[in-house]
Amino acid sequence: MKGREKINFIKKLSEEIKKEDWNKAEIAEFFESHECELINGYDDYGNNLGIIDVTRTLHAADHDKIQEIASEYDLERSASFLKSYPTNWIENKNLKCFISHATENKEVANLLKEELSSHKIDCFVAHEDIKPSKKWQKEIEKALSSMDLFISIHTEYFNQSNWCQQEVGFALASKTEIISLKSSKNKIDPTAFLGEIQAFTWRDNTKIIDDIISYIRDSSLGEKYEKINPGPVEIDDEIPF
């Protein structure tokens, strides 16, 4: 599947580059700016056509270079083979959720992660999922770049955390589905751009999990999540005559 996806994606990216209508020198400058090895085009008889073969050049480029080029055309998030996953998400087929929380609220984040795991939602909690041998910031970047869903746990500590604010900014910029949670005790609302998003109030564990699952099924992730975790089948008890 990934081989087929890569071929079709490179074909699409190649078509976008060709729309620029650049000459050979301009195409060369573009690829050289991404440190890509240029590959010339040849005809059926092996004659050098004196032009850069955009498609073959992309196929020869490594993963990171393709990702760089795709980002210039806002296509990098449309191809799963371009995503680099944090350690705990490699080979994971569940819905991937990043939980943004202040250090002071790590127990709440862990509880949420545990509750959602039984619903085939695999959560990334920074202090819990980054292995000692991994560079922590790089793992966070991988999780943010490959997440399906972003959940923010709002407390007074959250609003004071520079890291949490940066994570929110990443989620907003990448147009990821966002769920904001606030406690029924302190009632700290989301601030800034997140203020436009209606927050769920966390009164008890069962209710908040139901709210999250319901939101996901009704969101842009609904179709994807249904394939991962099919919902209950509704039976029509009415007599059809």
C-alpha angles and dihedrals in degrees: 000000000000091000091053092044092051093050093050093044094051089048089054093046091047090054090052091052092048090054087069087073091216123169122238094271093050093048089049091050091050095052093040089055086061092044092242123157108245117231120199124224121246132195125233090276095054096256117149107245092200093237133105114256099225096190095049091045089055092047090053093050119097124247096266094049093051089050092051093051093044090053090061088062096039090245102115095096093051094069119067093196089066094058121103111209129209115246097268093050099052110118089000115142098187126101108280118228129182114209112206113201143148117256089248089062099049093117090057090048091051091049091052091048092051093048094049094047091074088058093056094258112130112203129204113218108181102217091043104042105040110096118223091243094054125085100249098213092051091051091052090050091051091050093049091048095050103034122121095198137024122208121188122197107209121211134135087269092054093057091050095051116098090198093055091049091051091049090051090050091052092050093049094046092049091048092234118167106265130202118188120202128196131182121251086224105053097020094205106176124213112266137213114002092354089060088082090062116084107237124221114235112230105220100147135000099245094050095048092050090050090050092051094048092047091050092050093051091052095044134080086276092060098098093045093047093047089060091050097042114012114211125232116291112245113226119210107222095184118110106244094222 
